């Protein structure tokens, strides 16, 4: 956060926002706005570095596989 916020102020902000959720219509607007957004190369590199070395469980790999198959079947039907 900003440098001028004290730790106490940051905690109060966090407590005020705890448990709040974004309305579905607002979430949709954010989704539309962010779709197709190009990230800077530096950001992409940092994201890549953060993910390196992580291992996925067999269950997670299976779920990813099923999701991709479903996605590709949907694309073929279009």
TORPA-4810 file (N, C-alpha, C, O; in nm, 3 decimals):
<nodes>
NODE_1_0.083_-0.119_0.000_0.000_0.000_0.000_0.087_0.124_0.000_0.209_0.118_-0.014_X
NODE_2_0.024_0.233_0.015_0.097_0.359_0.015_0.187_0.368_0.138_0.157_0.313_0.244_X
NODE_3_0.298_0.440_0.122_0.396_0.451_0.229_0.344_0.529_0.348_0.390_0.507_0.460_X
NODE_4_0.251_0.621_0.326_0.208_0.707_0.435_0.103_0.643_0.526_0.067_0.701_0.627_X
NODE_5_0.055_0.523_0.492_-0.043_0.457_0.577_0.029_0.383_0.690_0.126_0.310_0.667_X
NODE_6_-0.019_0.404_0.811_0.040_0.334_0.924_-0.010_0.190_0.927_-0.109_0.158_0.861_X
NODE_7_0.056_0.105_1.002_0.013_-0.034_1.014_-0.127_-0.042_1.073_-0.208_-0.125_1.031_X
NODE_8_-0.156_0.043_1.171_-0.288_0.045_1.232_-0.394_0.083_1.129_-0.502_0.024_1.126_X
NODE_9_-0.364_0.181_1.045_-0.458_0.224_0.942_-0.481_0.111_0.842_-0.595_0.087_0.801_X
NODE_10_-0.376_0.041_0.803_-0.389_-0.071_0.710_-0.477_-0.182_0.769_-0.559_-0.240_0.698_X
NODE_11_-0.460_-0.210_0.898_-0.542_-0.312_0.964_-0.688_-0.271_0.968_-0.776_-0.355_0.947_X
NODE_12_-0.716_-0.145_0.993_-0.853_-0.098_0.997_-0.919_-0.107_0.859_-1.036_-0.143_0.848_X
NODE_13_-0.843_-0.076_0.756_-0.895_-0.089_0.620_-0.926_-0.235_0.590_-1.032_-0.266_0.534_X
NODE_14_-0.835_-0.324_0.626_-0.853_-0.467_0.601_-0.976_-0.520_0.675_-1.054_-0.597_0.619_X
NODE_15_-0.995_-0.478_0.799_-1.110_-0.523_0.877_-1.241_-0.473_0.816_-1.341_-0.544_0.818_X
NODE_16_-1.240_-0.353_0.764_-1.360_-0.296_0.705_-1.402_-0.371_0.579_-1.521_-0.381_0.549_X
NODE_17_-1.305_-0.425_0.507_-1.334_-0.495_0.382_-1.346_-0.646_0.400_-1.376_-0.717_0.304_X
NODE_18_-1.324_-0.695_0.518_-1.328_-0.839_0.543_-1.470_-0.892_0.523_-1.565_-0.840_0.582_X
NODE_19_-1.485_-0.994_0.440_-1.614_-1.057_0.418_-1.698_-0.993_0.309_-1.805_-1.045_0.277_X
NODE_20_-1.652_-0.883_0.251_-1.727_-0.821_0.143_-1.707_-0.898_0.014_-1.599_-0.951_-0.011_X
NODE_21_-1.810_-0.903_-0.066_-1.796_-0.969_-0.195_-1.842_-0.873_-0.304_-1.918_-0.779_-0.280_X
NODE_22_-1.795_-0.900_-0.425_-1.827_-0.815_-0.537_-1.957_-0.865_-0.600_-1.973_-0.985_-0.624_X
NODE_23_-2.049_-0.773_-0.626_-2.176_-0.811_-0.688_-2.150_-0.873_-0.825_-2.055_-0.835_-0.893_X
NODE_24_-2.233_-0.969_-0.867_-2.213_-1.035_-0.996_-2.208_-0.939_-1.115_-2.129_-0.960_-1.207_X
NODE_25_-2.292_-0.834_-1.115_-2.290_-0.741_-1.227_-2.158_-0.662_-1.232_-2.107_-0.635_-1.340_X
NODE_26_-2.106_-0.628_-1.118_-1.978_-0.557_-1.112_-1.865_-0.650_-1.154_-1.773_-0.610_-1.226_X
NODE_27_-1.871_-0.775_-1.109_-1.771_-0.874_-1.146_-1.768_-0.892_-1.298_-1.661_-0.907_-1.357_X
NODE_28_-1.886_-0.891_-1.361_-1.896_-0.906_-1.506_-1.833_-0.786_-1.576_-1.762_-0.802_-1.676_X
NODE_29_-1.858_-0.666_-1.525_-1.798_-0.546_-1.584_-1.646_-0.552_-1.577_-1.577_-0.517_-1.673_X
NODE_30_-1.594_-0.596_-1.464_-1.449_-0.608_-1.447_-1.395_-0.711_-1.546_-1.291_-0.689_-1.609_X
NODE_31_-1.464_-0.822_-1.559_-1.422_-0.929_-1.650_-1.414_-0.878_-1.793_-1.316_-0.903_-1.863_X
NODE_32_-1.518_-0.807_-1.836_-1.521_-0.753_-1.973_-1.407_-0.654_-1.993_-1.341_-0.656_-2.096_X
NODE_33_-1.385_-0.570_-1.895_-1.280_-0.468_-1.905_-1.140_-0.531_-1.913_-1.054_-0.481_-1.986_X
NODE_34_-1.118_-0.640_-1.838_-0.986_-0.700_-1.831_-0.958_-0.799_-1.945_-0.842_-0.834_-1.970_X
NODE_35_-1.062_-0.844_-2.014_-1.045_-0.941_-2.122_-0.963_-0.882_-2.234_-0.990_-0.771_-2.280_X
NODE_36_-0.863_-0.955_-2.278_-0.778_-0.911_-2.387_-0.667_-0.816_-2.346_-0.592_-0.769_-2.431_X
NODE_37_-0.657_-0.788_-2.219_-0.556_-0.695_-2.169_-0.416_-0.756_-2.186_-0.395_-0.872_-2.152_X
NODE_38_-0.325_-0.680_-2.236_-0.187_-0.725_-2.255_-0.103_-0.683_-2.136_-0.100_-0.565_-2.099_X
NODE_39_-0.034_-0.779_-2.077_0.053_-0.750_-1.963_0.193_-0.715_-2.012_0.238_-0.769_-2.114_X
NODE_40_0.261_-0.627_-1.942_0.399_-0.594_-1.979_0.490_-0.718_-1.966_0.462_-0.806_-1.885_X
NODE_41_0.596_-0.723_-2.044_0.688_-0.836_-2.041_0.745_-0.859_-1.902_0.762_-0.973_-1.859_X
NODE_42_0.775_-0.752_-1.832_0.832_-0.764_-1.697_0.733_-0.834_-1.603_0.772_-0.919_-1.523_X
NODE_43_0.606_-0.798_-1.613_0.504_-0.861_-1.529_0.490_-1.008_-1.563_0.480_-1.093_-1.474_X
NODE_44_0.491_-1.039_-1.692_0.480_-1.178_-1.736_0.599_-1.260_-1.685_0.584_-1.376_-1.646_X
NODE_45_0.717_-1.200_-1.687_0.837_-1.269_-1.639_0.826_-1.298_-1.489_0.858_-1.408_-1.444_X
NODE_46_0.780_-1.199_-1.413_0.765_-1.216_-1.268_0.663_-1.325_-1.235_0.684_-1.405_-1.144_X
NODE_47_0.552_-1.327_-1.310_0.450_-1.429_-1.288_0.505_-1.567_-1.320_0.476_-1.664_-1.250_X
NODE_48_0.585_-1.577_-1.425_0.645_-1.703_-1.464_0.741_-1.752_-1.355_0.739_-1.870_-1.319_X
NODE_49_0.823_-1.662_-1.305_0.919_-1.699_-1.200_0.847_-1.746_-1.073_0.891_-1.840_-1.007_X
NODE_50_0.736_-1.681_-1.041_0.661_-1.717_-0.920_0.603_-1.858_-0.929_0.587_-1.925_-0.828_X
NODE_51_0.571_-1.902_-1.050_0.509_-2.034_-1.069_0.610_-2.147_-1.082_0.575_-2.264_-1.063_X
NODE_52_0.732_-2.115_-1.115_0.833_-2.219_-1.139_0.862_-2.297_-1.012_0.874_-2.240_-0.904_X
NODE_53_0.874_-2.428_-1.027_0.907_-2.512_-0.914_0.786_-2.567_-0.841_0.801_-2.653_-0.754_X
NODE_54_0.668_-2.522_-0.875_0.548_-2.573_-0.809_0.511_-2.707_-0.871_0.521_-2.727_-0.992_X
NODE_55_0.468_-2.797_-0.786_0.424_-2.926_-0.836_0.274_-2.938_-0.816_0.218_-2.888_-0.718_X
NODE_56_0.209_-3.005_-0.910_0.066_-3.024_-0.902_0.035_-3.166_-0.856_0.106_-3.261_-0.891_X
NODE_57_-0.070_-3.180_-0.779_-0.110_-3.314_-0.735_-0.175_-3.386_-0.853_-0.216_-3.323_-0.951_X
NODE_58_-0.183_-3.518_-0.843_-0.246_-3.597_-0.949_-0.391_-3.554_-0.967_-0.441_-3.547_-1.080_X
NODE_59_-0.459_-3.525_-0.856_-0.598_-3.482_-0.864_-0.610_-3.350_-0.939_-0.700_-3.333_-1.022_X
NODE_60_-0.520_-3.257_-0.912_-0.522_-3.127_-0.979_-0.495_-3.144_-1.128_-0.563_-3.082_-1.210_X
NODE_61_-0.398_-3.227_-1.163_-0.368_-3.252_-1.304_-0.489_-3.311_-1.376_-0.518_-3.275_-1.490_X
NODE_62_-0.560_-3.401_-1.309_-0.679_-3.464_-1.368_-0.788_-3.359_-1.393_-0.852_-3.360_-1.498_X
NODE_63_-0.808_-3.271_-1.297_-0.910_-3.167_-1.312_-0.874_-3.071_-1.426_-0.961_-3.031_-1.503_X
NODE_64_-0.746_-3.036_-1.437_-0.702_-2.950_-1.547_-0.726_-3.019_-1.681_-0.773_-2.956_-1.776_X
NODE_65_-0.695_-3.147_-1.688_-0.713_-3.224_-1.810_-0.861_-3.224_-1.851_-0.893_-3.200_-1.968_X
NODE_66_-0.948_-3.252_-1.757_-1.092_-3.255_-1.786_-1.142_-3.118_-1.831_-1.223_-3.109_-1.924_X
NODE_67_-1.097_-3.014_-1.767_-1.140_-2.878_-1.802_-1.095_-2.843_-1.944_-1.172_-2.784_-2.020_X
NODE_68_-0.972_-2.878_-1.979_-0.922_-2.848_-2.113_-0.996_-2.928_-2.219_-1.026_-2.876_-2.327_X
NODE_69_-1.026_-3.053_-2.190_-1.101_-3.135_-2.285_-1.239_-3.076_-2.309_-1.286_-3.069_-2.422_X
NODE_70_-1.304_-3.034_-2.201_-1.436_-2.973_-2.211_-1.428_-2.845_-2.294_-1.515_-2.820_-2.378_X
NODE_71_-1.327_-2.765_-2.270_-1.308_-2.639_-2.343_-1.288_-2.665_-2.491_-1.350_-2.598_-2.574_X
NODE_72_-1.202_-2.761_-2.526_-1.175_-2.790_-2.667_-1.297_-2.849_-2.737_-1.320_-2.821_-2.855_X
NODE_73_-1.375_-2.931_-2.667_-1.499_-2.984_-2.726_-1.595_-2.869_-2.757_-1.662_-2.869_-2.860_X
NODE_74_-1.600_-2.772_-2.668_-1.688_-2.657_-2.689_-1.644_-2.577_-2.811_-1.727_-2.532_-2.890_X
NODE_75_-1.512_-2.559_-2.827_-1.461_-2.485_-2.942_-1.492_-2.558_-3.073_-1.527_-2.494_-3.172_X
NODE_76_-1.480_-2.689_-3.073_-1.506_-2.766_-3.196_-1.652_-2.760_-3.236_-1.683_-2.768_-3.354_X
NODE_77_-1.742_-2.745_-3.139_-1.884_-2.743_-3.170_-1.931_-2.609_-3.228_-2.041_-2.598_-3.281_X
NODE_78_-1.847_-2.510_-3.216_-1.883_-2.374_-3.265_-1.865_-2.366_-3.415_-1.890_-2.261_-3.474_X
</nodes>
